[in-house]
Amino acid sequence: MSVAKDDSQVRQKEMIAAHYTRLSRCPESGEKNVYTFVPGNLTELLRSFDLLPVLPEINALQSAMRGKSKDYIAAAEKLGHSEDVCTYVKCDLGMMKSGNVGPTGERLPSPDLLLLSYTGCFTFMKWFEILRQEYGCPVAMLHVPYQGDGVVTPAMRDYVVRQLRETVIPMLERISGRRYDEDRLKEMLARSSAAEDDLVAVLESAKRRPSPIDAYFGGVYYIGPIFTAFRGTADAVDYYKLLRAEVEERVRLGQGPVTPEGDLPAERFRVVVEGPPNWTSFRAFWKMFTDEGAVAVASTYTKVGGVYDTGFRHDPARPLETLADYCMGCYTNLSLPSRVDMLVRYVREYQADGLLINSVKSCNSFSAGQLMILREVESRTGRPGGFIESDLVDPRYFSAANIKNRLESYFQMLEQKRAGAA
Ligand code: SF4
């Protein structure tokens, strides 16, 4: 693994660790925190009030990567939550019931506010209903209209902005004890935009051959800061500048992606991946790709907390309107035809050999319609699709032998197709 790559990884790890430590100290420091979700988050707005975001999905996936989700899910099921409930929810509840100790081993504070940015998934609403019962804390809701017709209309934007002005901002003023400061928000949005430019440059570097990055497994690290607690901060700007420089250096040297096994020696297959990763066996799952020389050159999961490669940037000149556009533009808020268009574009622009779908049991937001998506993308691009099934954070649904078999068959098919075309 190159030293330059390590720099951004170390930096990200430090940022995340410092954030969890700061959260754990809230009871003594008096800092207030807001639990909120990744797709459609209002991080800049929260931070403009000096409120600290807590992202329950991130806690769940981090717990899974550290081998803790199995017990948390079991604890939630023991309390009566059905096997069919999204495992992020059960992992989060199990963690809370086990002392609310976060993934880094430090205790998370109870929420001062639950901010529900209702983007793309009804489960979020049920999740916070349960947390409200548990914590008895205030709730603010931002209802984000679904892009059913594939566009954001002025009426949709006005609807979101009105809620921000009339509901969300007054609630944040009450919780924080501070007045809304639009100039401060604008400064944060400008920093978001700078970091977004660098993130897009990193993701689009995968159009090269060999791709210097893996845009799915590696991609989840790259989106970390911008999709979570750091958008709008100077830390995020610095991180993405550093990351971009590292990736540009890999391009200059003609290197492929860094993987947990080291640099990928040769790029044999280029695939676009749809769906979230499995977190309980993340490394083993990634290795199944690297063993075959397969690189993910684009993915939709890296758009779940914001789609930036179509040109959207947070715009400081229109602070509330831009937050509305951001929320409505997140991947799971897009209609199925829009998702198909995006995937077709990725297969073509990134010169992929095919589309691979990881259908996770937990998540209707992603999984509904995936077979239709697969057929449509295959027929429009002429490139073969593959389909595997797993889960987010429930290890009972990661069948390694099964998934490996399916992946091997899929890559063999790509090989045969290539040989037939030659
Ligand atoms: S169903 Fe999917 S989008 Fe909804 S909370 Fe679970 S993981 Fe998130």
Boltz pocket constraint, residues with backbone or C-beta under 6 A from the ligand:
constraints:
  - pocket:
      binder: B
      contacts: [[A, 57], [A, 86], [A, 87], [A, 88], [A, 89], [A, 120], [A, 121], [A, 122], [A, 123], [A, 124], [A, 332], [A, 362], [A, 363], [A, 364], [A, 365], [A, 366], [A, 392]]
      max_distance: 6.0
